[in-house]
Amino acid sequence: MMTRSWRAFRAELYKQHRNDFGGSKVIFYSLLMWPVLTFLTTYYSFKPFRDGAGSALAQVIEGGDIALFLLSGFLVFQIFWTVVQSAWTFELERKQGTLEVVYLTPASKTVFLYGRSVYSLFNGMWMFFVFCILTFFFISNLSEISWGYLAASLLLMVISAVIWGAFLCALCLFSRDSGYLYYIFYGPMNLFGGVRIPPTVFPFWAKIAAALFPVTYSLFMLRQALEGQVDSTWWWMCGGLVLFNALLIPVTYGILTMAEKHARRQGSWTLF
């Protein structure tokens, strides 16, 4: 069973790589450009405002370190946004006819979803991840970083992104057009997740909205680890994220099962 699942997992990784790149490595470097440009645009939009001790920014951004605050935000956002993009482009599976083939094979459909999510994660953000790690060494105080908590935050963040991506892909099985994911998740996840603005300054209703995105928990944990100010709140966020993932896994499987039944009941000779 494990051997078949591993083969299906590898096959999905290879299929996605062939679909996205077709052997060309030039596109890997283009993936770095738009996140860097977005980060620089946001960073310099803060420059006209006074920072440091006693400033308004220091009251909402711990220590007033705008660069580290924004960079950590864009790192976490990029990790989760790559899996949203994977679900967003899920409609290509229908247009190319590969989704029908996957359903007709004995391969695990759950492995198919998680394989797609894993590929999109490591393929879509690796350049930006390396960029962020290198930059942290230049703009952060390495002696203040809680390295153990930082490693735990990054590991749990990656696992959460994979689970989140599989969940979104399962939702896309009900619709031929998955472009709505861009409008539903890009703006709200960017705003309520705390990428540019700390959720602590939000009103109560916005804090509830922030709790619906795993990026919020991941970003809080990462920033506390980078600042070396880990407290009990870090553990609460960690527990909340673990619980979030534990609930999302069976929900994803349930949605996948319902989507398959729906497709067989409503589909044509080509299933979809």
C-alpha positions, 0 to 999 in steps of 0.5 A, a space after each residue: 500500500 505504501 509503495 503504491 502511494 509513494 509511486 502515485 505521489 512521485 508521479 504527480 510531482 513529475 506530472 506537475 513539473 512537466 506541465 509547468 516547466 517542460 524542461 526549461 529552468 529559466 522560469 525558476 528565476 522569474 518566480 523570484 521577481 514579483 515577490 521581491 518587487 512587491 516587498 520593495 514596494 511595500 517597504 518603501 511605502 513605509 519609509 516616509 513614516 518615522 520609526 524607532 522608539 516612541 513612534 506610532 509604528 513601534 507601537 504596532 510593530 515590535 521594536 519598529 523593525 519594519 524590514 524584518 516585520 515585512 520580510 517575515 510576512 512576505 515569506 509566510 504569505 508566499 509559502 501559503 500563496 503558492 498552494 493557493 495558486 496550485 488550486 487556482 490553476 486546478 482547472 487546467 487538469 480538466 482542460 488537459 483531460 488529466 483529471 479524468 485519467 487520475 479518477 480512472 486509475 486505482 491511485 489514491 486520490 488523496 495522494 494526488 491532492 497532497 502530491 500537487 500541494 507539495 510540488 507547488 509549495 517547494 517549486 513555487 517559493 524556493 527562490 524566495 525562501 532562500 532570499 528571505 533566509 539570506 536577508 534575515 542574516 543581514 537585517 536581524 540580530 542573530 543572537 536574539 533569535 530563538 533557533 529551536 522555536 524558529 525551526 519548529 515554526 518553519 516546519 509546522 508552517 510547511 506542513 500546514 501549507 501542504 494541508 491547506 493546499 490539498 484542502 483548496 484543491 479538494 474544493 476545486 473538484 466541484 467547479 470547472 472554474 477555480 479562478 474564484 480562489 484568487 479573489 477569495 483568498 488573495 486579499 483577505 489572506 494578505 490583510 487579515 493574516 497580518 502580512 503588512 498589518 499586525 492583527 492586534 490592531 484589528 477590530 474584533 470581527 477582523 480578528 475572527 476573520 484572521 483566525 480562519 487562515 493558517 497564515 495568521 498562526 504561522 506568522 505570529 509564531 515565526 515573528 516571535 521566534 525571530 524576535 527572541 520573545 517567545 512566550 505562552 502565546 506562541 504555544 497557544 498559536 502552535 496548539 491552535 495551528 495543530 488543531 486547525 490542521 487536524 480538523 482540516 485533514 478529515 474535512 479534505 477527505 470528506 470533500 474529496 469523497 463527496 466531489 467524486 460521488 458528485 462527478 460520477 452522478 453529474 458527469 458525462 461519458 468523460 466524467 467531468 
